Amino acid sequence: MEQITANELLLEAKEELKKVRPGESFIVKDLFQGIRWNRFPRSERLLLGTLFLNYVKTERTDIIPNGKNPSSQQKYTMK
């Protein structure tokens, strides 16, 4: 299993945001390719979700958090 911390994942997620186009909606999981997301420890995925939401609220006025999906994952929309 890949050993990676939530902070390292946050850096990757920030880099992947460059590929999200205005008007597109996404969840954090979408920022990681294929099955790779499932290989991260659940605790790190949950912490990443919290870190990402905090990052969006404090530093990214171009990303809007807009509710949760049926799986309780935070949804976002790029302005």
Backbone bond lengths (Angstrom), bond angles and torsions (degrees), N, CA, C in turn:
res aa  C-N    CA-C-N  psi(-1)  N-CA   C-N-CA  omega(-1)  CA-C   N-CA-C  phi
1 M - - - 1.455 - - 1.533 109.36 -
2 E 1.281 115.13 139.99 1.462 122.01 -179.30 1.529 110.23 -68.02
3 Q 1.327 116.84 124.40 1.462 120.61 177.96 1.523 108.60 -93.93
4 I 1.298 116.18 111.18 1.459 121.23 -176.66 1.528 108.09 -148.38
5 T 1.314 116.27 144.73 1.459 119.42 -178.50 1.527 110.78 -95.40
6 A 1.314 114.62 162.08 1.467 120.26 178.74 1.527 110.73 -60.79
7 N 1.319 117.29 -35.95 1.470 119.85 179.13 1.527 111.44 -66.23
8 E 1.326 117.20 -37.52 1.466 120.51 175.96 1.533 110.33 -66.84
9 L 1.317 116.02 -39.74 1.464 120.58 177.74 1.523 110.80 -64.42
10 L 1.332 116.98 -37.83 1.463 120.56 178.41 1.528 110.59 -61.75
11 L 1.313 117.03 -41.18 1.472 120.25 177.62 1.521 110.74 -61.01
12 E 1.335 115.85 -43.09 1.474 120.12 177.72 1.525 111.11 -63.00
13 A 1.325 116.06 -44.04 1.466 120.85 -178.97 1.525 110.46 -61.55
14 K 1.325 116.96 -42.57 1.468 120.78 178.52 1.523 110.70 -59.90
15 E 1.321 116.49 -40.41 1.469 121.15 179.06 1.532 110.49 -65.47
16 E 1.323 117.02 -41.92 1.466 121.70 -179.01 1.524 112.54 -67.79
17 L 1.325 117.97 -23.83 1.466 121.29 179.06 1.521 111.74 -58.96
18 K 1.323 116.97 -23.89 1.467 120.97 179.21 1.525 111.33 -62.40
19 K 1.330 116.73 -21.46 1.465 121.59 -177.77 1.526 113.11 -90.73
20 V 1.340 117.22 -9.94 1.465 121.26 -178.75 1.526 108.92 -83.18
21 R 1.318 115.91 128.82 1.466 121.27 -176.95 1.525 111.15 -90.94
22 P 1.326 116.51 154.46 1.470 119.82 176.52 1.534 110.96 -54.78
23 G 1.322 115.57 137.50 1.455 121.07 179.86 1.518 114.40 90.05
24 E 1.330 117.54 -14.13 1.459 120.53 -179.21 1.523 110.69 -81.06
25 S 1.327 115.05 141.63 1.459 121.55 174.65 1.520 108.51 -104.26
26 F 1.335 115.77 151.14 1.455 120.30 -177.81 1.524 110.10 -159.11
27 I 1.331 115.05 164.24 1.459 121.93 168.16 1.532 105.06 -116.51
28 V 1.308 117.14 163.71 1.468 120.71 -176.16 1.531 110.62 -56.86
29 K 1.305 116.99 -38.81 1.467 121.90 179.97 1.542 111.25 -54.54
30 D 1.330 116.95 -34.56 1.473 121.39 -178.86 1.527 112.58 -63.55
31 L 1.315 117.05 -19.57 1.464 120.99 -177.27 1.527 112.46 -81.12
32 F 1.327 116.70 -2.45 1.464 121.56 179.79 1.518 109.45 -120.36
33 Q 1.326 116.51 140.57 1.455 120.77 -172.86 1.526 113.23 -75.93
34 G 1.331 113.66 136.53 1.459 123.20 169.84 1.514 116.36 47.09
35 I 1.311 114.22 -134.81 1.462 122.14 -173.91 1.529 112.16 -77.55
36 R 1.314 117.21 -8.31 1.466 121.91 -176.30 1.536 111.92 -53.09
37 W 1.330 117.96 -40.57 1.464 122.55 -179.41 1.526 111.39 -52.87
38 N 1.322 116.68 -43.15 1.472 121.50 -176.78 1.518 112.94 -68.45
39 R 1.304 117.21 -15.94 1.466 121.24 179.32 1.527 112.61 -82.63
40 F 1.323 117.22 -15.86 1.463 120.19 178.58 1.525 108.60 -76.06
41 P 1.322 117.46 142.40 1.471 118.87 176.74 1.534 110.67 -58.84
42 R 1.331 116.22 141.75 1.465 121.10 -177.67 1.521 111.20 -55.74
43 S 1.322 116.88 -40.71 1.470 119.91 -178.59 1.530 111.14 -61.56
44 E 1.333 117.19 -37.32 1.463 120.55 179.06 1.534 110.98 -71.69
45 R 1.335 117.02 -36.25 1.472 120.19 177.26 1.519 110.73 -64.15
46 L 1.335 116.86 -42.74 1.465 120.58 179.52 1.526 111.20 -65.17
47 L 1.324 116.29 -43.26 1.459 120.07 178.52 1.525 110.25 -64.79
48 L 1.314 116.98 -40.01 1.461 120.56 177.37 1.528 110.56 -58.48
49 G 1.326 117.24 -42.28 1.460 120.38 178.98 1.522 111.77 -58.06
50 T 1.318 116.36 -41.99 1.465 121.38 178.31 1.522 110.89 -67.23
51 L 1.328 116.58 -45.97 1.468 120.99 179.85 1.523 111.32 -62.18
52 F 1.335 116.50 -40.57 1.456 120.61 -178.07 1.531 110.91 -67.29
53 L 1.329 116.55 -43.54 1.457 120.14 178.45 1.531 110.15 -61.17
54 N 1.311 117.61 -42.74 1.461 121.65 178.50 1.531 110.36 -63.07
55 Y 1.325 116.89 -42.22 1.470 122.03 177.59 1.531 110.46 -59.33
56 V 1.324 116.41 -46.65 1.468 121.18 -179.51 1.533 110.73 -62.42
57 K 1.325 116.41 -44.73 1.466 120.54 -177.56 1.529 112.56 -67.43
58 T 1.336 117.62 -31.41 1.462 119.86 -174.49 1.524 114.19 -99.68
59 E 1.339 117.59 -25.07 1.464 118.94 -172.38 1.522 116.04 -126.97
60 R 1.315 118.99 -13.85 1.470 120.15 -173.19 1.517 111.66 -123.70
61 T 1.321 116.41 90.36 1.463 120.23 178.04 1.524 111.46 -73.53
62 D 1.336 117.45 -9.85 1.469 121.44 -179.61 1.526 112.83 -90.60
63 I 1.331 117.40 2.16 1.468 121.43 178.70 1.520 108.01 -123.17
64 I 1.332 115.75 128.59 1.464 121.05 -177.58 1.526 109.88 -109.64
65 P 1.348 117.83 120.36 1.463 119.05 171.66 1.523 107.73 -72.73
66 N 1.334 118.32 127.88 1.466 118.43 -179.15 1.523 111.97 -135.98
67 G 1.323 114.30 76.60 1.454 120.46 173.26 1.512 114.10 76.30
68 K 1.316 113.66 -175.81 1.456 119.89 -178.71 1.519 110.26 -118.18
69 N 1.324 114.71 153.89 1.461 119.52 176.70 1.531 108.89 -83.75
70 P 1.330 118.71 176.60 1.470 120.54 -178.54 1.536 113.84 -58.52
71 S 1.331 117.71 -20.90 1.466 121.84 178.37 1.523 112.20 -91.25
72 S 1.320 117.21 11.38 1.473 123.67 -179.65 1.525 113.14 65.71
73 Q 1.320 117.24 27.01 1.458 121.06 175.14 1.523 108.50 -96.30
74 Q 1.318 115.64 134.70 1.475 121.62 -179.24 1.520 109.89 -64.08
75 K 1.331 116.31 131.77 1.462 121.87 176.11 1.526 108.71 -99.64
76 Y 1.323 115.32 148.81 1.457 122.43 178.85 1.513 109.20 -134.19
77 T 1.340 115.88 153.41 1.460 121.19 173.73 1.521 107.98 -130.55
78 M 1.321 115.30 132.24 1.459 121.63 176.62 1.527 107.99 -80.90
79 K 1.332 117.55 127.95 1.474 121.64 178.62 1.512 110.34 -68.28
